[in-house]
Amino acid sequence: MYSSNKMNRFLPLVLVTLVLLLSSCSERSEYGEASDYEKLGAVSTDTTAPTISSLSPTDNSTYNSPATTVAVTFSNKMATGSVTTNTSDTSCSGSYQLSSDNFTTCIKMSATPSASDNDTAFTATPADNLSNGTTFKLRITTSAKDTSSNSLASTYTTNGFTTSPSGTGTIKGSVKVDNGSALSGVSVAFSIYGATVATATSDSNGDFSQSSLGLGVYSLTYTKNDYLTSSQSDTLASDNQTLLVETMTQLTDSCSSGTISGKITDAVDGSNVSSVVLSAYKGATFIKSTTTNDSGEYSFSDMDPGRYAFYNLKSGYISEWFYVNACGSKEDQDNSITTTLPSDTMRIILRWPKTAPETAQDLDSYLYSPDGSGDWHKIYWNNLVQDYGADGTVTLDKDDKEPNVPPGDETNTISKVRSGTYIYKVYNYSDSAANTPAKKTNLKNSKAMVKVYYNEGTCCTKKKYYVPNDNGTLWGVFTFNKDTGFTASDNMTTANP
């Protein structure tokens, strides 16, 4: 039976319950607590556009294999169906495009890009080998989307990578032990694009040579029983080139660990360069890094024996690699570096290390600058500057004036490269008489090298030349002409410069 008294007693309970429910509306939904709701992804939708994290081949790289694959890594997990390419013709279709003619046409791929690394990396293989000596650009369009349907913010286009030019050449070099004596019977393996393509063996003079090699960047690996395995890399750049690589010093497997130390100086004024970051690598493996102090000094302790590549990095200076051998503790592993260069400027640096026994005491650079009438001006220790007025200057910036105290270095600068042929030579002044067998061999055992930097307007060309394993006191290093470029001379005589 209906009773108003019963209803009056029940109504307050209903009202209190309703108020409590209303007060919690902002905290709950049909899916539960607000925090639980967000965990389901219904509120915090991912709207971050994917980006390109890495490329292979890397952008602006050169001497890549014509048989290369092309890989792109994205920042987000991608919807695999959105990463497509052309597989039937040379039209620029799909979101993944490769072209050598600025996308008028595109390279036909053998299949849809394959996904890996949780659908963040995609690799495409051209249907045929790419053309030699050609630059290829990669374009990823906004039709590539991640799994949240986010497209790239804009079409991504690279500057491009370049394949190795066609042609063949010869690589030659020498192998010695730490005291400069020739080492025979060393196996030298030549590898390119990750595969060994040839082997050679050093002869009784420590020399080796391998011809008919395709152009590109080679890794040379040196092995011999009772010696540590070592390696180096260099580039065979042009057809019919004969490339002389740095003389390899093989260390015995009885070498112990130690400290590698030295100093970094400015190549022009000889001042100490502080705050240079040096990164040490053994082969392709990063070991450790350090920074030069206010005196330009650096030190790496507890270094296992072997050959190391050091990479120097400092703002305002050209970055480069230099190499040291560690067998116990090694001091005086110095290097000189140059500031970045204005357009059309060339800088040439001669360096020779401290050796045991000492073989290079006073080396002199000789730069022959074209005078415009078919002859040359000679820039050396007795003629430090040649002024061409509006056509710039040619200078010997740093003349090593401390004979008998290696290591040493000398630096030349051509402020404005002009027409004509430049000639560069190195003279062993200390042994200029060359009247004994020892004096005739000191230069070849000096481990001297020449570094060249040339800003031709778009980039800094870097060249390195190593003293040949031949007797003599005058080393013809290279010639240069704006029209034909650099040509290695690689000859040794006992003539006067």
C-alpha positions as CSV (number, residue, x, y, z in Angstrom):
1,M,0.0,0.0,0.0
2,Y,1.3,3.4,-1.0
3,S,2.5,5.5,2.0
4,S,3.6,9.1,1.8
5,N,5.6,8.7,5.0
6,K,7.7,5.9,3.5
7,M,8.3,8.0,0.4
8,N,9.4,11.0,2.4
9,R,11.9,8.8,4.3
10,F,13.4,7.4,1.0
11,L,13.6,10.6,-1.0
12,P,16.6,12.1,0.9
13,L,18.6,9.0,0.2
14,V,17.9,9.3,-3.5
15,L,18.9,12.9,-3.6
16,V,22.2,12.3,-1.7
17,T,23.1,9.5,-4.1
18,L,22.3,11.6,-7.1
19,V,24.5,14.5,-5.9
20,L,27.4,12.1,-5.3
21,L,27.0,10.7,-8.9
22,L,26.9,14.1,-10.4
23,S,30.0,15.3,-8.5
24,S,32.0,12.4,-10.0
25,C,31.0,12.9,-13.6
26,S,34.3,14.7,-14.4
27,E,36.2,11.8,-12.9
28,R,34.4,8.9,-14.5
29,S,32.9,7.8,-17.8
30,E,31.3,4.7,-19.1
31,Y,34.9,3.3,-19.5
32,G,35.8,3.8,-15.9
33,E,38.1,6.3,-14.1
34,A,39.4,9.2,-16.3
35,S,43.0,7.9,-16.0
36,D,41.8,4.4,-17.1
37,Y,40.0,6.0,-20.1
38,E,43.2,7.8,-21.2
39,K,45.1,4.5,-20.9
40,L,42.8,3.1,-23.5
41,G,44.1,5.8,-25.9
42,A,40.7,7.3,-26.5
43,V,41.9,10.8,-25.3
44,S,45.7,11.1,-25.9
45,T,45.7,10.3,-29.6
46,D,49.2,10.3,-31.2
47,T,49.4,13.2,-33.7
48,T,53.2,13.4,-34.0
49,A,54.3,13.3,-37.6
50,P,57.0,10.8,-38.4
51,T,60.5,12.0,-39.5
52,I,63.5,10.4,-41.2
53,S,66.0,9.2,-38.7
54,S,68.7,7.8,-40.9
55,L,69.6,6.9,-44.5
56,S,71.8,4.3,-46.2
57,P,73.8,5.3,-48.2
58,T,74.2,8.4,-46.2
59,D,73.3,11.7,-47.8
60,N,76.2,13.4,-49.7
61,S,78.3,10.3,-49.6
62,T,80.5,9.2,-52.5
63,Y,82.0,6.0,-54.0
64,N,79.0,3.9,-53.1
65,S,78.5,0.5,-54.8
66,P,76.4,0.5,-58.0
67,A,74.8,-2.6,-56.5
68,T,73.7,-0.8,-53.3
69,T,70.4,-1.2,-51.6
70,V,68.7,2.0,-50.3
71,A,67.4,2.1,-46.7
72,V,65.4,4.6,-44.7
73,T,64.7,4.6,-41.0
74,F,61.7,6.5,-39.7
75,S,61.1,7.8,-36.2
76,N,57.8,6.1,-35.8
77,K,56.4,2.7,-36.6
78,M,55.0,3.0,-40.1
79,A,52.0,1.6,-41.8
80,T,53.7,-0.8,-44.2
81,G,51.1,-0.4,-46.9
82,S,51.9,3.3,-47.2
83,V,55.6,2.8,-47.9
84,T,55.4,1.9,-51.6
85,T,57.6,2.3,-54.7
86,N,57.5,1.8,-58.5
87,T,58.2,-1.8,-59.5
88,S,56.8,-2.0,-63.0
89,D,58.4,1.0,-64.8
90,T,60.5,4.2,-64.3
91,S,57.6,6.5,-63.3
92,C,57.9,8.3,-60.1
93,S,55.1,6.6,-58.2
94,G,54.7,5.5,-54.6
95,S,56.0,7.2,-51.5
96,Y,59.6,5.9,-51.8
97,Q,61.3,7.3,-54.9
98,L,64.9,7.2,-56.2
99,S,66.0,9.3,-59.1
100,S,69.1,10.5,-61.0
101,D,67.4,13.2,-63.0
102,N,65.6,15.2,-60.3
103,F,62.5,12.9,-60.5
104,T,61.7,13.3,-64.1
105,T,62.0,9.5,-64.0
106,C,62.7,7.2,-61.1
107,I,64.7,4.0,-60.6
108,K,62.6,0.8,-61.0
109,M,62.8,-1.3,-57.8
110,S,62.7,-5.1,-57.7
111,A,60.0,-5.2,-55.0
112,T,58.1,-3.2,-52.5
113,P,60.4,-1.9,-49.7
114,S,60.9,-4.6,-47.0
115,A,60.2,-3.6,-43.4
116,S,62.3,-4.4,-40.4
117,D,63.1,-3.1,-36.9
118,N,59.4,-3.1,-35.8
119,D,58.3,-1.5,-39.1
120,T,60.5,1.6,-38.7
121,A,63.2,0.6,-41.3
122,F,62.5,0.0,-45.0
123,T,64.9,-1.2,-47.6
124,A,64.5,-1.1,-51.4
125,T,66.6,-2.9,-54.0
126,P,66.9,-1.4,-57.5
127,A,65.9,-3.9,-60.2
128,D,69.3,-3.3,-61.9
129,N,72.7,-2.0,-60.8
130,L,72.8,1.8,-60.6
131,S,74.9,3.7,-63.1
132,N,78.5,4.4,-62.2
133,G,79.6,7.9,-61.2
134,T,76.1,9.1,-60.8
135,T,74.3,11.0,-58.1
136,F,70.9,9.7,-56.9
137,K,68.4,11.5,-54.9
138,L,65.8,9.9,-52.6
139,R,62.3,11.3,-52.1
140,I,59.8,10.2,-49.4
141,T,56.4,11.7,-50.0
142,T,53.7,12.6,-47.5
143,S,51.7,9.5,-48.5
144,A,54.0,7.6,-46.2
145,K,52.1,7.3,-42.9
146,D,52.7,5.9,-39.4
147,T,50.4,3.4,-37.7
148,S,48.4,6.4,-36.2
149,S,47.8,7.7,-39.8
150,N,50.2,10.6,-39.4
151,S,51.9,11.6,-42.6
152,L,55.3,13.1,-42.9
153,A,55.0,16.9,-42.3
154,S,56.4,17.5,-45.8
155,T,58.0,15.7,-48.6
156,Y,61.6,14.7,-47.7
157,T,64.2,15.0,-50.5
158,T,67.9,14.2,-50.0
159,N,70.9,16.0,-51.6
160,G,71.8,12.6,-52.9
161,F,74.5,9.9,-52.8
162,T,77.0,9.2,-55.6
163,T,78.1,5.8,-56.9
164,S,81.8,5.0,-57.7
165,P,82.9,6.0,-61.2
166,S,83.8,3.4,-63.8
167,G,87.4,2.4,-64.5
168,T,90.2,0.5,-62.8
169,G,93.5,1.4,-61.2
170,T,96.4,0.1,-59.1
171,I,97.1,0.3,-55.4
172,K,100.6,-0.1,-54.1
173,G,102.4,0.3,-50.9
174,S,105.1,-0.9,-48.5
175,V,105.3,-2.7,-45.1
176,K,108.0,-2.1,-42.5
177,V,108.7,-2.9,-38.9
178,D,109.0,-0.1,-36.3
179,N,112.7,0.5,-36.9
180,G,112.1,1.2,-40.6
181,S,113.3,-2.2,-42.0
182,A,111.4,-3.8,-44.8
183,L,109.0,-6.7,-43.8
184,S,108.4,-9.4,-46.4
185,G,105.7,-12.1,-46.5
186,V,102.9,-9.8,-45.3
187,S,99.5,-10.7,-46.8
188,V,97.5,-7.7,-47.9
189,A,93.8,-8.2,-48.5
190,F,91.9,-5.6,-50.6
191,S,88.2,-5.2,-49.7
192,I,85.5,-2.9,-51.2
193,Y,81.8,-2.8,-50.3
194,G,82.5,-5.3,-47.5
195,A,84.0,-8.0,-49.8
196,T,87.6,-9.0,-50.3
197,V,88.4,-8.8,-54.0
198,A,92.1,-9.4,-54.2
199,T,95.2,-10.2,-52.1
200,A,98.9,-9.5,-52.5
201,T,102.1,-10.3,-50.6
202,S,104.9,-7.9,-49.7
203,D,108.3,-8.8,-51.3
204,S,111.8,-8.6,-49.9
205,N,111.7,-4.8,-50.1
206,G,108.4,-4.8,-48.2
207,D,106.6,-3.6,-51.4
208,F,103.3,-4.8,-52.8
209,S,101.1,-3.9,-55.7
210,Q,97.7,-4.9,-57.0
211,S,96.4,-3.8,-60.4
212,S,93.0,-4.0,-62.2
213,L,91.0,-2.9,-59.1
214,G,87.7,-1.2,-59.6
215,L,87.4,2.4,-58.4
216,G,86.1,3.1,-54.9
217,V,87.1,3.2,-51.2
218,Y,89.3,0.2,-50.2
219,S,90.1,-1.3,-46.9
220,L,93.6,-2.9,-46.8
221,T,94.1,-5.6,-44.1
222,Y,97.7,-6.6,-43.3
223,T,98.4,-10.0,-41.6
224,K,101.5,-12.0,-40.8
225,N,102.3,-14.6,-38.2
226,D,103.8,-13.1,-35.0
227,Y,102.6,-9.6,-35.9
228,L,99.4,-7.7,-35.0
229,T,96.8,-7.5,-37.8
230,S,96.4,-3.9,-39.0
231,S,94.3,-2.1,-41.5
232,Q,93.9,1.2,-43.4
233,S,91.6,2.7,-45.9
234,D,92.1,4.8,-49.0
235,T,90.3,5.8,-52.2
236,L,91.1,4.7,-55.8
237,A,89.4,7.7,-57.5
238,S,90.1,7.8,-61.2
239,D,90.7,5.5,-64.2
240,N,94.3,4.3,-64.6
241,Q,95.3,5.8,-61.3
242,T,98.2,4.4,-59.3
243,L,97.5,5.0,-55.7
244,L,100.4,4.9,-53.2
245,V,99.0,4.2,-49.7
246,E,100.7,5.1,-46.5
247,T,103.6,2.8,-45.5
248,M,102.2,0.3,-43.0
249,T,104.2,-0.3,-39.8
250,Q,103.6,-3.8,-38.5
251,L,103.8,-4.3,-34.8
252,T,104.9,-7.5,-33.2
253,D,102.3,-9.4,-31.1
254,S,104.6,-9.0,-28.1
255,C,103.7,-5.3,-27.9
256,S,102.2,-4.2,-24.6
257,S,99.5,-1.6,-23.7
258,G,100.5,2.0,-22.9
259,T,99.7,5.7,-23.2
260,I,99.5,7.6,-26.5
261,S,100.2,11.3,-26.1
262,G,101.0,14.3,-28.2
263,K,100.1,17.9,-29.1
264,I,97.8,19.6,-31.6
265,T,99.0,22.8,-33.1
266,D,97.8,25.4,-35.7
267,A,99.4,24.6,-39.1
268,V,99.9,28.3,-40.0
269,D,101.3,29.9,-36.8
270,G,102.3,26.9,-34.8
271,S,100.2,27.9,-31.8
272,N,98.8,25.3,-29.4
273,V,95.1,24.5,-30.1
274,S,93.0,23.8,-27.1
275,S,89.6,22.2,-26.8
276,V,90.1,19.9,-29.8
277,V,88.0,16.8,-29.3
278,L,89.9,13.7,-30.3
279,S,88.1,10.4,-30.9
280,A,90.1,7.2,-31.0
281,Y,89.1,4.3,-33.3
282,K,90.6,0.9,-33.8
283,G,89.3,-0.3,-37.2
284,A,85.7,0.8,-37.2
285,T,85.3,0.4,-33.4
286,F,85.2,3.5,-31.2
287,I,87.5,3.3,-28.3
288,K,87.4,6.5,-26.3
289,S,87.7,10.3,-26.7
290,T,89.6,13.1,-25.0
291,T,90.1,16.9,-25.3
292,T,93.3,18.9,-25.7
293,N,94.2,21.1,-22.8
294,D,95.3,24.8,-22.9
295,S,98.7,23.7,-24.1
296,G,97.2,21.7,-27.0
297,E,98.3,18.4,-25.3
298,Y,96.3,15.2,-25.2
299,S,96.7,11.8,-23.7
300,F,95.1,8.4,-24.0
301,S,96.0,5.9,-21.3
302,D,95.7,2.1,-21.2
303,M,95.6,1.8,-25.0
304,D,96.0,-1.8,-26.3
305,P,98.8,-2.3,-28.8
306,G,97.9,-1.7,-32.5
307,R,97.1,1.0,-35.1
308,Y,94.6,3.7,-34.1
309,A,92.8,6.3,-36.2
310,F,92.2,9.7,-34.4
311,Y,89.5,12.0,-35.6
312,N,89.9,15.7,-34.6
313,L,87.0,18.0,-34.2
314,K,87.0,21.7,-33.3
315,S,84.8,24.6,-34.5
316,G,86.5,26.8,-37.1
317,Y,89.0,24.0,-38.1
318,I,88.8,21.3,-40.8
319,S,88.1,17.9,-39.3
320,E,90.4,15.1,-40.3
321,W,91.8,11.7,-39.4
322,F,95.4,11.0,-38.4
323,Y,97.0,7.7,-37.4
324,V,99.3,6.5,-34.7
325,N,100.7,3.1,-33.6
326,A,100.7,2.0,-30.0
327,C,103.3,-0.4,-28.7
328,G,103.9,0.5,-25.1
329,S,103.8,4.2,-24.4
330,K,104.2,6.5,-27.4
331,E,104.9,10.2,-26.9
332,D,105.2,13.0,-29.5
333,Q,102.2,11.7,-31.6
334,D,101.6,15.3,-32.8
335,N,99.4,16.7,-35.5
336,S,98.9,20.2,-37.0
337,I,95.4,21.3,-38.2
338,T,94.1,24.1,-40.3
339,T,91.3,26.6,-40.0
340,T,88.6,26.4,-42.6
341,L,89.6,28.1,-45.9
342,P,88.0,30.8,-48.0
343,S,86.8,29.9,-51.5
344,D,89.6,29.3,-54.1
345,T,92.3,28.9,-51.4
346,M,94.7,26.0,-51.0
347,R,96.7,25.0,-48.0
348,I,99.6,22.4,-48.1
349,I,101.0,20.9,-44.9
350,L,104.2,18.8,-44.8
351,R,104.6,16.7,-41.6
352,W,107.2,14.2,-40.5
353,P,107.0,12.3,-37.2
354,K,109.7,11.4,-34.6
355,T,111.1,8.0,-35.6
356,A,113.5,5.5,-33.9
357,P,116.2,5.8,-35.3
358,E,115.7,9.4,-36.4
359,T,115.7,9.6,-40.1
360,A,114.2,13.0,-41.0
361,Q,115.9,16.0,-39.3
362,D,115.3,19.0,-41.6
363,L,112.9,18.6,-44.4
364,D,112.0,21.6,-46.6
365,S,109.0,22.3,-48.7
366,Y,109.3,23.7,-52.2
367,L,106.2,25.1,-53.9
368,Y,106.6,26.2,-57.6
369,S,103.9,28.8,-58.4
370,P,103.2,29.6,-62.1
371,D,104.3,33.1,-63.0
372,G,101.9,33.6,-65.9
373,S,104.6,33.5,-68.6
374,G,105.5,29.8,-68.7
375,D,107.9,29.8,-65.7
376,W,107.6,29.5,-62.0
377,H,108.3,31.4,-58.8
378,K,109.9,29.1,-56.1
379,I,108.5,29.6,-52.6
380,Y,110.8,28.0,-50.0
381,W,112.8,29.0,-46.9
382,N,114.7,31.7,-48.7
383,N,111.6,33.2,-50.5
384,L,108.7,33.1,-48.1
385,V,106.2,35.2,-50.0
386,Q,105.2,35.7,-53.6
387,D,102.8,38.6,-54.1
388,Y,100.6,38.6,-57.2
389,G,98.6,41.7,-56.2
390,A,94.9,41.3,-57.1
391,D,95.7,37.6,-57.8
392,G,96.6,36.9,-54.2
393,T,99.7,35.6,-52.6
394,V,101.6,32.3,-52.2
395,T,103.3,32.0,-48.9
396,L,105.4,29.7,-46.7
397,D,103.5,30.3,-43.5
398,K,105.4,28.0,-41.2
399,D,109.0,27.2,-41.9
400,D,110.4,24.5,-39.6
401,K,113.5,26.2,-38.0
402,E,114.4,23.5,-35.5
403,P,116.7,21.1,-37.4
404,N,117.5,17.8,-35.6
405,V,114.4,18.1,-33.5
406,P,111.6,16.0,-35.1
407,P,108.6,15.9,-35.3
408,G,108.4,18.8,-37.7
409,D,106.0,20.5,-40.1
410,E,105.9,23.2,-42.8
411,T,102.9,24.9,-44.3
412,N,102.2,26.8,-47.5
413,T,99.1,28.7,-48.5
414,I,97.9,29.8,-52.0
415,S,95.4,32.5,-51.2
416,K,93.9,32.5,-54.7
417,V,94.5,29.6,-57.0
418,R,95.4,30.9,-60.5
419,S,95.6,29.3,-63.9
420,G,98.7,27.3,-64.7
421,T,100.4,24.3,-63.1
422,Y,101.7,24.3,-59.5
423,I,104.4,21.8,-58.5
424,Y,105.2,20.7,-54.9
425,K,108.3,18.9,-53.7
426,V,110.0,17.9,-50.5
427,Y,113.8,18.2,-50.0
428,N,115.8,16.4,-47.4
429,Y,118.1,19.3,-46.6
430,S,120.0,17.5,-43.8
431,D,121.2,14.8,-46.2
432,S,121.5,17.0,-49.3
433,A,125.0,15.7,-50.1
434,A,123.6,12.2,-50.3
435,N,127.1,10.8,-50.4
436,T,126.4,7.7,-48.2
437,P,123.8,4.9,-48.6
438,A,122.2,5.9,-45.3
439,K,121.6,9.4,-46.4
440,K,119.9,8.2,-49.6
441,T,117.4,6.1,-47.5
442,N,116.6,8.5,-44.7
443,L,113.8,10.3,-46.6
444,K,112.0,7.1,-47.6
445,N,112.2,5.9,-44.0
446,S,111.0,9.3,-42.6
447,K,107.3,8.5,-42.7
448,A,106.8,12.0,-44.1
449,M,103.4,12.9,-45.5
450,V,101.8,15.9,-47.3
451,K,98.2,17.0,-46.6
452,V,96.4,19.3,-49.1
453,Y,93.2,21.2,-48.5
454,Y,91.5,23.1,-51.4
455,N,88.3,25.0,-51.2
456,E,87.2,25.0,-54.9
457,G,84.0,26.9,-54.1
458,T,81.6,24.1,-53.1
459,C,83.6,21.9,-50.7
460,C,87.0,21.3,-49.3
461,T,89.0,18.8,-51.3
462,K,91.3,16.8,-49.1
463,K,94.4,14.9,-50.4
464,K,97.2,13.0,-48.7
465,Y,100.5,11.9,-50.2
466,Y,103.0,9.5,-48.6
467,V,106.7,9.3,-49.2
468,P,107.5,6.5,-51.6
469,N,109.8,3.6,-50.7
470,D,112.6,4.7,-53.0
471,N,116.1,6.1,-52.4
472,G,116.7,9.8,-52.8
473,T,116.7,13.2,-51.2
474,L,114.2,15.1,-53.4
475,W,110.6,13.8,-53.4
476,G,108.4,15.1,-56.2
477,V,105.0,15.0,-54.5
478,F,102.3,16.3,-56.8
479,T,101.3,18.8,-59.5
480,F,98.0,20.7,-59.6
481,N,96.1,22.5,-62.4
482,K,92.6,24.0,-62.1
483,D,91.6,22.3,-65.3
484,T,93.1,18.8,-64.6
485,G,93.2,18.7,-60.8
486,F,95.8,16.9,-58.7
487,T,98.3,14.4,-60.1
488,A,100.6,12.4,-57.8
489,S,104.3,12.5,-58.9
490,D,105.6,9.9,-56.4
491,N,109.2,10.1,-57.7
492,M,112.5,10.3,-55.7
493,T,115.8,11.7,-57.0
494,T,119.1,13.1,-55.6
495,A,118.7,16.3,-57.7
496,N,118.7,19.8,-56.2
497,P,115.2,21.5,-55.9
